[in-house]
Amino acid sequence: MLEQELVRLVKSFLGRRKSVATAEECRAWEDFFVTYDAMIRVTVRRIHKAVDVVDDVTQDVWVVLMRKLPKWKFDPVIGSIGAWVT
């Protein structure tokens, strides 16, 4: 799936109650989470070694990400979504 389409579906998923999200939106969210959670954890592990700190900071990053993503304008010329998340 193209990054632009993934972002569109994830934004749509985040804008609905889970009970009314389409299967495609749910799948996009799961793909997004699995891909970028691993990336976030690797980045946080470079800074913090304690597992409980890594978990806490990763959760904080997701909170910030969830707040910003619905308003974020994806521009592939500027960079990938992975770069933005990291």
N, C-alpha and C positions, 0 to 999 in steps of 0.2 A: 504494500500500500504506500502511496506517495505520502511524504511528510505533511503536505498541505491538506490532503484528505484526512489523514489521521488526526491532525489538529482540529479540523472542522467537526469530525465525529466526536472527539473527546469533549470539545466545547459544548456540543449538543447534549452529550451524555450528562455533563455537569449541570446543565441548565434544566434538567428534568428530574422528576422523582424516578428512582431506579425501577419502580414497577411499571412505568410507561416508556422506558427507554427501549429502543429497537435492539434486536439481536446484534446488528452491525455496530451500533453504538457501544453496547456492552463489550463486544469483542475488541473494539478499538481501545476502549478504556483499559481492558486487561493487558493488551499488547503494550500500550503506553506505560502502564504501571510496571509491568515486568521488566521492560527495557530500561526505563529511566530510574527505577528504584535501585537497580544494580549499579547504575552509573553514579547515582547520588551517594550510595554507600561506599563505593571505591574512593570517591573524592573525599568524603568525610573521614574515612579510615587513614587517609594520608596525613590528616591533621590530628586526629585523636585515635589512640590505640585501645582505650577501654571500651568494651562491647556495649555497656549501658550508655555511655556517652554517644557512641555511634548511633545507637537506636534512637536516643532522645533528639540528637541533632538532625538525623534523617527525618524524623516525624515533624520537627520544626520546619525543615526545608519543604516538606510536602504541604504543610499548612500555607506557607507563603506562596508556593507554586499554585495551589488550588485557588487562592485569592486573586492571583495575577493572570492566570491562564485565560479566563473568560474574556478579558479585555485586551489580551495580547494580540497584536497584528503580526502574523507570520510573514516574513519577507525572506525568501531563500537567498536573495542577493547578499543580505547582511550576514547570514550564517544559518546553520542547521538548528533544529529544535534541540538536539542534544547539547549544542554549545550554549543555548539559552538556558536550559535546565541546569547545566553544570555551572 
